[in-house]
Amino acid sequence: MASVKIWYDKEGDFLEVLFSEHLGYMRETDHDAIMERVDDEGNLLGFSILGVSQITIDKPILAELVATISE
C-alpha cells in the first residue's frame, strides 16, 4: 500500500505532493511553475506547483516528470 501526502499553502499559492518522505532535493522541470523532488539516484519522491490557483480548465499546466517513482 502506498500513501501520498498533499500539502497546500494558500498564502504562497504553492501545492506539494509527496510520494515518499525520503530525503531529496528539488529539480527544475520543463515548466517554470513545476519542480520535481528526487533522491540522489533520480527516483521521483514528489513534485510541487507554484501558482496553483492560476490553473484553469482552459489553461492546464503540462510538464513531464522524467524520474522513476521510488518505492
DOVO-731371 format. One line per 3 residues: number of its first residue (from 0); their letters; for each residue x, y, z of C-alpha. Coordinates in nm, 2 decimals. Example, Ala and Ser with C-alpha at 12.3 -4.5 7.8 and 13.67 -1.06 7.14 Angstrom:
BEGIN
0> AS> 1.23/-0.45/0.78; 1.37/-0.11/0.71
***
This chain:
BEGIN
0> MAS> 0.00/0.00/0.00; 0.13/0.34/-0.09; 0.03/0.68/0.05
3> VKI> 0.05/1.03/-0.09; 0.09/1.34/0.12; -0.06/1.66/-0.03
6> WYD> 0.01/2.00/0.12; -0.12/2.34/0.00; 0.00/2.68/0.12
9> KEG> -0.28/2.93/0.04; -0.07/3.24/0.11; 0.22/3.12/-0.10
12> DFL> -0.01/2.96/-0.36; 0.20/2.65/-0.35; 0.10/2.28/-0.38
15> EVL> 0.33/2.00/-0.29; 0.26/1.63/-0.35; 0.49/1.37/-0.18
18> FSE> 0.51/1.00/-0.27; 0.79/0.94/-0.02; 0.93/1.10/0.29
21> HLG> 1.29/1.01/0.19; 1.55/1.29/0.17; 1.58/1.46/-0.16
24> YMR> 1.61/1.78/-0.35; 1.41/1.99/-0.58; 1.49/1.98/-0.95
27> ETD> 1.36/2.20/-1.24; 1.13/2.06/-1.50; 1.04/2.19/-1.85
30> HDA> 0.77/2.42/-1.68; 0.87/2.71/-1.47; 0.59/2.65/-1.22
33> IME> 0.67/2.28/-1.15; 0.96/2.13/-0.96; 1.02/1.76/-0.90
36> RVD> 1.16/1.63/-0.58; 1.41/1.35/-0.64; 1.66/1.15/-0.44
39> DEG> 2.03/1.11/-0.52; 1.95/0.82/-0.75; 1.69/1.02/-0.95
42> NLL> 1.39/0.85/-0.80; 1.08/1.06/-0.80; 0.97/1.15/-0.45
45> GFS> 0.71/1.41/-0.54; 0.65/1.74/-0.71; 0.54/2.10/-0.64
48> ILG> 0.34/2.35/-0.83; 0.38/2.73/-0.77; 0.09/2.95/-0.86
51> VSQ> -0.16/2.66/-0.85; -0.46/2.89/-0.82; -0.38/3.01/-1.17
54> ITI> -0.46/2.67/-1.32; -0.79/2.65/-1.51; -0.96/2.40/-1.74
57> DKP> -0.88/2.63/-2.03; -0.51/2.67/-1.92; -0.38/2.35/-1.77
60> ILA> -0.01/2.31/-1.67; 0.17/2.03/-1.86; 0.51/1.90/-1.75
63> ELV> 0.69/1.58/-1.80; 0.84/1.43/-1.48; 1.12/1.21/-1.60
66> ATI> 1.25/1.04/-1.28; 1.13/0.70/-1.18; 0.90/0.66/-0.89
69> SE> 1.07/0.54/-0.57; 0.90/0.25/-0.38
***
